Amino acid sequence: MPQTEPLQPSASWTQLTALEADWDAADPALLETMTVQMHLIRAFEEQVLDLAGQKLINGPAHSSIGQEAGAVGSAIPLTVADQINGSHRGHHQFLAKALNAVQPGGFRLGADWTPEVVTVLHRTLSEIAGLSDGYCRGRGGSMHLQWKEVGAMGTNAIVGGAVPFATGFAMAHKLAETDAVAVTYFGDGASNIGSTLEALNIAAAWKLPIVFFIENNHYAVSTTDDEATADPRLSVRGLGFGIPSWRVDGQDALAVKLVMDEVLRHVRAGEGPAVVEADTYRYFHQNGPFPGSAFGYRSKEEESRWRDRDPLQLAERHLDRLGIATREQLDDLRKACRKTMKELADRITEPDPSGRPGQLRIRPELWPQASFIDVGIRGDWPVTDRIRGGDDFTADELHEQRFVDTIAAVMHRRMETDDSVIVLGEDVHKLNGGSRGATKGLPRDFPGRVLGTPIAEAGFTGLGGGVALDGRFYPVVELMYADFIWVAADQIFNQIGRARHMFGGDHDMAMLLRLKIGTTTGYGSQHSMDPAGILSTSVGWRIIAPSTQLDYVGLLNAAMLTRDPVAVLEHDADLYKLEGLAPKDLDFVLPFGKAAVRREGSEVTLISYLSMVQRCLDAVEASGVDGEVIDLRWLDRASIDWETIEESVRKTNRVVIVEQGAQGTSYGGWLAGEIGRRLFDWLDAPVLRVQGGEAAPSISKALETAANADTDDIVAALTELRG
């Protein structure tokens, strides 16, 4: 018979319960502060639901009523330097963090609200109503609340979407060698999301200073935690990653505070992450002013049992028992909070002159101006004295170098001149420069700044996004193949690309995403896509596509001077191994948003990028057609050089767009439509497109060749156009 031996997890798992003696021993000022904050948050949420019930809130209003204790108890021990983010149900956490920041001395029963406290309540209510006085100037609404200055880094509408960003905040704290921590709040639904589990693993592996705070309110919309997972004690997730975990009564603010005291001692001491699960309950449906029982998925008896354990009433009983507050004082507190919120609601509403008696509307002058809609999608082009054209280098200023070695060289220079640059991705720290040599020499010369990640594209891409949002460091994230943007899609498109705009447009999101295109490498359908067409649909990203060593240096330097997320596309087999002329000057910057005319011609304009530029040049020579070849360089819609394209089309009156990849992810589709719209009067023929086939490339060499566009396809298009 085999020998068996029970195994023990490597991390502790603790249930903490606050006893009456703990309340007796607590600082009365702390108990007052927590009680006042919970009442303020409750009154705030009730006012939001009242406005939502009158249809004055556009979109959902995810109430946190019933969950105030977890937010207040966990936020009180935090400093302004500590950073939090959260989910769509995050009003209470945002308010707790903001209220502590503006009144760090605490709150007292019967005291008047300070102007700073009233401003927090007003701006938060304005944001939820979508008004220009809000923290995100009305763009965030109920689900996207951010006030970076006090460490409230943003709540999030995608379940689990914010969690990887918080690991980025924690990484920034660790790199900066501070004792600040990140706290990411999420619920039972996000506990089952892959990006959350990836973030837990990365945080544990790298001992990041982060608290994963699970608000287990037992319902993901109407699905119970018992239905969604085998063990509804969700803090068990931490044990699988070796993370010490705590479980606590989320209705007891003092118990939560005591847990956070323990947790923060652990995390601030450099011992790595922690998990906290607060067992709590939301009184209302997923959104809106009705209880879950109204929709049939909860019983009134269940709701009544939880209301008997209301966090405000629990705290009040202790304050009354300890003689800290009388029943009359507590009733007055409740009235004062509700009165303040009613006054703030009156500031943003007025009688609707076209409605029925008593009907209100939002005051029209408080709405953001329509002209604000596209402001802040990306930053302005930076000003620099390093700009230089790519065609004015002398022979002495150039040297022969493989394309991939140029990538490593310019990144080495950027890390040498800027201590804030970090590089992360799979295997970038080993194999003498990663899987292809693009990070050669970096791990040796910049220890601690080249981070080999787990295979967790959503997790480490989101971590990079969090570092970018924090702003103290510049992350360079490498995806081993461009196809993996689908694996990290939420972080790339919903999170990183939209973060600046949806939070008001004022903060930077500076980072670089290096994407290796595996076309013609024999890696088949799942490693061969050209992502340009997909990335160009995402507002917020800039895209560069260097076709030469010189362009790689100048474009990369330009990209890293912008304060935007920039994707740099790199052809593996078609460019990495090519020898070519590279600049000795690794600091020069190519002009922002400027294409290059690689060959002048009069009969047709060929527009392309990356390795297909050379194929266009070859096709022009082979066909005898006098084609003008434009290398786009910048591919995103905000950066494309329409001036150069228009000048060429006015001369040639014909256009061929050339790309290598498959039809379904084509970049040329939108570009052809836009050329037709902008330049119709100068076109003598329809825009032709040369691209790959419908199917993605297969492993077979013959089928891979058939799937991709090549020089012969371009020659055929030129011949057709000439007629």
N, C-alpha and C positions, 0 to 999 in steps of 0.2 A: 504493500500500500504506500502511496506517496505521502510524504510528510507535508502537512499544512501548518501554516502559522498566520495568525491574524496580524494584519498590518495596521498601523496607526498613521493618520494624516500628519504631515510635517508642520501644520499650523494649528493653533488653538481655536476653539469655537466656544464662545461664552454667552450665556444669557445673563443680563443685568436687570435687576429689579430694584427700584428705589423703595425703601421702607419708610415708615412714618418717622423713624429716627433720623433719616437723611433729610427729610423736610425740616425737622426740628433743628438740625445742625446747620442748615443752609443760611447764608447771609440774607437777612430780610430784604435788603436792597435788590439782591438778585431775584428773589421771588416777586417783588413788586414789578421789576423791569419785565420779567417774562410774562406776567399777567397782563400788564398794560399793552405790551406788544401783541399778544394774542388777541386781545380785544380790538385793537386797532385793525389788525389784519382781518378779523371776522367782520367787523363793520365795513371794511373796504370791500370784501368779497360780496357781502349782502347788497351793497350799493351797485356793484357791477352786475349782479344777477337782476336787480331791479331795472337797471338800464337795458339789460339784454331782454328782459320780459317785455319792455316797451319797444323792442326792435331798434334800439338806439346804439347797439353794438353791432358792427358789421362783421359777420363771421362768428366763430364759436367763442364761448366764454367758459373756460374750464375752471370751475370753482374748486378751491382747496378747503372749503369749509369742512371741518372735522379733522383736518390734518395740520392744524397750526402748531401743535406742540413740537412736532419733528423739526419744523423749520426754525422756530424760535430757539429751541434747546440746542440745536446744532450750530446755529449762527453766532450765538453769544460769545463762545470762546474764540471766534475767528478775529483776525486783524484785517485792516484794509489791504495789507499786502497779500493776504490769502485770497485766492480766486475761486469763484464758484461758477458752475453752469448747471442747466437743468432742462427739464422737459417742457412739453406744452402746458402741463399743470404746474406752473412755477411762480404764480403771483406771490405766494406766501414766502417762498425762499428769497425771491428778489427783494421784497419789502423788508424781511428780517435783516438781510445783509445791508441794505441801504439805511435802514433806521439805526442800526448799530454804528454805521459809519458817520452819520451826521450828529448822533448824540451818544458818544462813547461812554459818557458818565452814567448812562442808564436812565430809566423813566421812573417817575414817582406818581403815586395816586394823587389826584386832585390838582396836579401841576398843569399850567397852561401849555399848550403845544408851542414849541419854538417855531419860528418862521421856516427853519430848515426842515423840520418834520412835516409841516404843512406842504412845503414845496415837493418833498418826496411823494406824498400822497397825491398831490395835484398832477405832477408830471407822469406818475404811473397810471393814474386814471385817464389822463389825456392820451397816453400811448395806447391803452387798451381800446379807447374810443377812436383811435386813428387820427389824432389831431397833431398839429404842428408843434404844440408845446410839449409833446411827449419826448421821452428819452431818445427815441429813434425817429423823432419828427413825424410820427404817425405811420411809418412803414412797417413797424414790427407788430403792432397790435397786441392781442392777448398772448400770443405764443412766442413772441420774439422780443423779450425785454433785456436791455443791456445798458449798463452804466459802468464802463470800463474803469473809470477813475476810482471807484470804490471796490473794484474786484468782482463786480457782477458782470461776467463775461458773455452772458447771453443764454436765454432759454431757447427751446428748439421744438419745432413742430414734428420732426421725424423721430419716431420712437427709437431710442438708442443712438440717434445721430450725434448727439452732443458728447457722448462718453469718450470717444477717441480724442476729441479736442482737449479734454481735460488732462489727458496724459501728456499732451503737448505743453500745457501750462506747467504741469509738474516737472517736465523735462527742463523747461526754462528756469524754474526755481533751482533745480539741481545744478544746472550748468552755471548759474549765477552764484552758487554757493551761499544761498540764503537758507533760513529755516522756514520759509513760507511754504504753505501747502495748497493743493488744489482739492476741491470737493465737488464731486459730480453727483447730482441728484437724478434718480430715475426710478421707475416703478417696476411692478411685477412683469408687465409686458416686455420692457426692455431687457429684463434679466434673461430672456430667452433669445435675444438678438445676437447674431454672430459678431457684429462689430463690438458689442459690449464684452463678449467673452475674449475677443482678440485684445481688447484694451486691458482687461484683467491680466492676461498672460504677459503682455509686454511690461506692464507696470511691475509685476512680480519679478520678472526676469531682470529688469534693470533697477529694481529697488527705488521706484519713483515715489516722491512724497505726495501721495494722493489718497483720498478717502472716497470709496465708492459707497454712496449713501442710498440704500434701497428703501423707498417708501412703498411698503407692501400694503396697498389698500384692498388687495384681494380680487380686484376686478380690472381686466383689460377690456374696456367698454363693458360688455355684458358677460364675457368669458371669465370664469373663476380661475383662480390659481390652481385649484385642485384638478380642473380640466386640462390645464396647460402644461402641468409639470408633475412628475411623480412625487417630489418632495416640495411642498409649498413653503417650507422654511427656506426662503431664498438666500439667506446668508450662507447656506451650504455651498453655494457657488464658489466662495472664496477658498474653501478647503482644497478644491481641485487644482488650484494654482499655488498652493502653499501660502495663502494670505491669511493672517489672523483675522478672525471675524467675530462680530458681536451681534446679538439679537436683543432688542429692547422694546418695551411698551411704548409705542409711538403716541399714545394719548397722554403720557406723563412727561411734561416738559423737563422736570428736574432729572428724571431718569435719563432722558436723551442727553441732557447737558453733562451728566456724570459720565456717560459712555464716551461722549466726545472729548472730555478731559483725558480719559485713558488713551483713547485713540490718537489724539494729537500729541501726547507725550511720546507715543511709539513712533509716529510718523516724523515728527520734528527731530527726533534723535537719529534719523537716518536709517531706520530699520525697515523702510519700505512701506508699501501700501497697506491699507486696512479696508475691511468691508463692515458696514453697519446696516442692519436691517431693522427698520422701525415698523412695528406691527400696528397698522392704523386703518382708517376707513374714510371714504369720501361719502358725505351725506347725500349728495345729489348725483344725477346722471352724468355721463361722460362730459356733456356740456349743457348749459342752460339751467333754468330755475326749477326743475322738477326732480323728485327723488327717483331712484332706480326702480322702486316698486311700481311707479306709474307706467313703466315699460314692461313689467311682468317678469323681470329676471331676478328680482330680489323680493323678499317678503317684508311686510311692514313690521313683523315681529323681529326680524333680523335688524332692521334699521333702528327699531326702538331699543334693542339691547345695546347697540353701539352708542346711541344718543345718551343712554344712561351712564356712559363712560366718557362724556364730553370733556375734552381737555381743558376748556375754560372753567367748567364747573368743578373739575377735580382740583385745579389750582386755587379756585376761590374757597373751597372747603378748607384747604390747609391755611390760607391766609386768615380766614375767619377763626379757625381753631387756634392759631398761634397768636391771635390778637394783633396781627399786622394791619388788618383792614376790617371794617364793619360791613355788614350787609348793605347799609345805606351808601357807604363809599363805593362799594362794588357796583351797585345799581347806578350810581352817579357816573362811574367810569363808562359803563355801557351806554348811558344816554349821551355822554360827551362825545364818545367815538362816533355814534350814529349821527349826532348833530353835525359834527365836523364833516363827515362824508356827505351828508345831505347838502351842506353849504357848498362843498366842492362840486357836487353834481349840478347844483344850480348855476355854478360859474360856467359850465360848459353847455347848458341847455337853455331853451327859452320856449314859450308857447308857440305852437305851430299855427301860423295865421291861416293856413289852408286846411287845417285838420279839424277834428271834432273838439268840443270843449274839453279842456284838460289835457289834450294831446300835446306832447313836447317834440322838439326837434333839436339837433345839435346846432349851436350857434354858427351860422355860415362863415363868419369871419375867422373861425378857429381851424377850418380845414386847411391842409397844405394846398399850395397852388398847383394847378395841373402841370405847370412848367417844371415842377420839382421831380416829376416821375423818373427821368433818366439821369438826374444829377447824382454823381457819386458811384456810378457803376464801376468805375475804375479811376485811378489817379491821372493827373495830367502828366505829360511828358516831362521828365526831369531836365534841368539845365546843367550842362557839363562842358568843360573845355577840352574833353578827351575825344570829341567827335572828329572823325577823319574818314574821307571817302575810301572805298576799297580799291580804287584804281590808281592811286598815287604812290604806291609803295615802290621803292627802287629795288634793284636786284640785291643790293647789300642788306636790305632790311628783311629779306625773305630767306627761308631755308627749307630743304626737303624734309618732310615729316609725314608719317602715317596719320590718317585722320583721327584714329582713336588715341594716338599719343598726343595730338593737339588738344583733345578733350581733357586728358589728364593734366596737361601742362597749364592750360588756362584755369582750370579749377584749383590747381596747386597755387597759382598766383593769387587767385581770389582769397583763398584761405590764408595765405601768407600775409596779405595786406588787410584782411578784415577778420578779426578774432570772433566775430559773431556768426560766421558761416559754419554750419554743420552739414554733414552728408549722411544720409541714411538710406538703407535699402538692403535687399537680400544679397549676401556674400560680398558686399562692397569692401569689407575689411580684410578679405582673404583672397587667395588665388592670384596673388600678384596683380591686384587691380580689379577685382570683381570678375564676373563671368567673361568679360571681353577685354579687360585692361584699362577701362575708362577711369578707374580710380587708382591707378598705379602710383605708388609712392606716398599717397595721402595718409594711410594709416600709420606709416612709419614716422612721418614728419609732423603729424597733427594728432597725437594720441588723445583719445577721449572725444574727438570731434568727428570721427568716422565710425558710424554705428551700424554694425551688421544686425539686421532685424530677423525675427521669425518670419516664416512664410505666412504673412497676415497683411495682405495689401490694404484692406480697409483700415486695419488698426494702425499701421505705421504711416499711411498717407494722412489719416485723420490726425495723428500725432503731429505730423508736419504742419497741418493746418492750424492746430492749437498753438504751436510755436510761433507761427506767422501772426496769429491774432494777438498773442501776448506782445510781440513786437521787439523783444530784446535780442533775438537771434534770428538769423536768416537760414531757413532750412532748404536743403537741396535733396529732394526725394527722387530716388531712382526706381522705376518699375522695370523689371527685367525684360518684359515684353509689353508692347503697347496694348495688346489684347486684354491685359489685366486691368485696364481702366474699368472694364465691366465689373470686376471683382470689387473694386474700390469706388464704384460709381456714385453711391450716396455721398461719400466724403468729397469726391471731386466736383460733382455737379450741384448737389443740394446744399452742401456745406461751404467748401472753400470758395467756389465761384460766386456764391451769392452773399457771403458773409458781410462784405463791405456795404453793399447796397441795402440789404434788408435791415441792417442795424443803424441806418441813417446816412451812410455814405461818407462818414468823417474819418474812420480809422483805416490804416493801411492793412494790406494782406500780402506782404512781400514774401514770395517763395518761388522756387524753381522745381518743376516736375520734369525729370528727364525720362523720355519714352523711347525705348529701342524698338525699331520696326524690323520684324523678322522676315520680311518678304525675301524670297529666293534663298532662304537658309535651309529649306527642306523640313521645316518644323510643322508644316501642315496647317489645318484649318484654325487651330486655336492659338497660334503663335505668329500669325502673318498679316494681321490687319494694319492698315494705314488709318490712324485715328483722327486725321485732320478734319474729315467731314463731321464726325461726332463732336469733337471738341469745339468746332466753330459754331455749333448750335447753342453752346452754353455761355450765357452772358456772364462776364466777369473775368474770363480767362483771356490772356494774350497768348499767341502761338507764334513761335519762330521755327523756321525750317532751313537750316544752313546747308548749302550744297557744296561748299569748299572749306578747306581748313581756315583760310583767312576770314571767311564769313562766320565760321563757328566762333572764333575769338571775338569779333566785333559785335555779333548779335548777342552772344552770351553776356558780354559786358553791358550791352544796352539793356538786356532783360533784367539783369540784377541791379541796375540803377533805378528801374521803375519800382514802385511800391505796390505792384500788383502780382497776383499769381501768374506765372508764365510757364507754358509747356514748351519744351524744346524737343523737336522730333529728330531722331537720329537713325539713319539707315545702317543696319548691321552689315550684311554681306555686300551691299552695293556701295558702301562708303568707308566703313571702318578700316579696311585693310589697304585702301588706296593711298599711294604716295602722292604728295602734292606740295605746293608751295604754301608754307605757313609763316605767319609774321613772327619776327623776333620780339616785337612790341606786344606784350600780352595785356596791355592796359587800354589800348585804343578802343573807341566805340564807333560802330557804324551808325549812320543817321537813323533816328527812330522812324518806323513806319515807311521806310523807303525801299522800293524794289530795285533790282538791277537789270539793265538791258545788257544781256550777254552777247547778243549779235543784233546789229541793225539790219533791217530789211524793208521791202516795200510792198510785198504781195500778200502777206498774211502775218498776223500776230499770234505767236505761240506762247501760251502762259502756263508755267509749270513751277515745280519746286522739288527740292531734294535731288535724288539721283536721276530723276526724269529730265532734268534740265540738260544734262549732257546728252541724253538720248534725243532730245529735241534738236540739239546742235548737230548731232550725227545724222538725223533724219533730213534736216535741211540740206546738208551737203549731199546726201545720197539721192534726194529727190530732184535737186536742181531748182527747187522753189526758193525764191528770195524771201525767206522768212525772218521776221524779227522775233527774237527769243527773250521773253521776260521771265526772270527768276523772282518770284514773289517775295521771298524771304520772310515777310510778316503775313500770317494767314488769317488771323482773327478779323472779324468784320469791322472793328473799330480802328484797326491799324493798317488795313490794306491800302496800297498806294494807287488810288484812283487817278491821280494826276498823270502818272507814267502810263497807266493802261489806256486812258483816254487819248493821250497824245499819240500813242502808237496806233490805236484803232482809227483815229481820224486820218491817219496816213495810209493804212493798209486796207481798211474797210472789211476785213475778214478776221475771224478769231477761231483758233483751235485751243481748247483747254486740255492739257495732258496730265494724267495721273496714272499711277501704277495699280492702285488697289481696286477692290471689287465694287460693283455698281451700288450695292445696298448701303455702303458707308461712304459714298462718293462725296468729295469736297467740291467737285466741279459742278454739281447740280445747282446749288444755290448761286455759285459764281456766274454760271451761264445766264440764269434768270436775272441776276442783277445787272449784268452787262447789257442784256436785252432791254431792260427798263431804263438804264442810264444813257445808253449809247445807240439806241435804235436808229436814230437819224443817220448815223454814219456806217451802218452795217449794210453790205450789199448781199449778204448771204446769212442763213441761220448759223448760230454758233455751233461748231462741231465739238464733240467731246471724245477724247481717247481715254479709255479706262479699262480696267480688268473686266472679267466676266461676272455673271450673276453669282456663281459659286465661289466660296473661299478656296484658296489654294489647297491642293491635296499633297500628300507626302511624295507620291510618284513624281519624279523629275519631269516626265513628259506632261503630266496633268498640271503640275505647278507652273510650268512654262506657259501652258495654254490658258491658265487662269489669269495671268498677269499681262498687262500691256507692255509692249516692247517697241524697239525702234521701227520694226516693220509695220506695226500698227499705225505709228505716226506718219510714216511714208505713205501708207494707203490713204490716210485722211487728207494729207496734203495733195495727193494726186486727185482725189475726189473733189476737193475744193477748187482746184485749178480747172477741173472739168475737162 
